[in-house]
């Protein structure tokens, strides 16, 4: 059985008292009259009976692969349906119906209605019909689901409150991507929201009206990513900072703002980069940690070679120094003879020599992991020569004209000799006298 049904659009009264024979023209007129009273619908609505998303189930379609019977994954997301008009009662279609698009798919739930059509011998279904204007589910009243998605647990998931001209992608479970604009309906914005807020005021409005939309809020929703232009994002930060600006975006500028319970950025193969033309600000209520398991931590310059001083080791060194000086002072206090003073001085010199040997590049209080750059005057951000150019393609051999000019070693010419030659024949040049 294929989808498609006929529907009477008008009733034609038959004259049962008129008997006898009719000619060909009369027969054609009757056929046209009766045919025009019906409309054929190629796309037919269907009730979803089963959604095939779990290949390990016995009901999942099978195929033969390398001599073994395995789940046919080409039917992942297909549905078993009952055609609403042509299959009354408990009948159903044995042929599986695939989603019409492999790119953007809204998988239906058992009990929802989808439109079904035939193309080149394969049945396809469209997104679930908006029977009840609900975003969490639109099942036929009284139909049981598969016991995984419950309407009571998702009833507060609502469509996002939108503006004129918006494009929205929304899921059942409180997630959305909103392609919107600024207040002037000119500049583009994108707002992604995960987990709609359970704020009591918002829940109260949704309770009073089951169709109340959700007002997205970057500070109240579970997690959000806002990409805005010409719009200030009123972000409430997790820590106070003197560097926090009054406006986050706005005034014809763009901004990307992320807000969630936690944030993780991971470069699993190579490097992670953060650049800023002005400042990079870090603020935390507890601690800011910099770790390097095997490498160095360079502050101020990647080529820094000035090691930072470790406080504990420096304290131990200074305690030894102070103790030696104190011992010398105590000995000198009670020394009455020159020999005693000489002995005290010798002990001090010995202690100083031992401490001096521990100094140098291998001093114990020098860090072997953390290095800082030497002090220098900071450059003007907008000054010429500041390296803020677009990175090259990764080829280190690409020409850098500024570097070539600065790093080139010029050979000084010591002697300049003038050599004169005489040409054999001078050819006069034709022209107009000035």
Secondary structure, DSSP 8 states (H G I E B T S, - for coil): --S-EEEE-S-----TT--S---HHHHHHHHHHHHTTEEEESSEEEEEEEE---TTSTTS-EEEETTEEEE-GGGTT-EEEEETTTS-TT---SS-BEES-SSS-----TTBEEEEEEETTEEEE-S---SSS-SS--B-TT----SSS-HHHHTT---B---TT-EEEE-TTSEEEEEEE-TTS-SEEEEEEES----HHHHHHHHH-TT--B---TTTSSEEEEEEES-B-----SS--TT--S-SBBTTBEEEEEESS------SSS------SS------SS------SSS-EEES-TT--EEEE-HHHHHHHHHHHHHHHHHHHHHHHH--SHHHHHHHHHHHHHHHHHHHHT-STT-TTEEEEEEE--------TTSTT-------SS-TTS--HHHHHHH----------------S----------
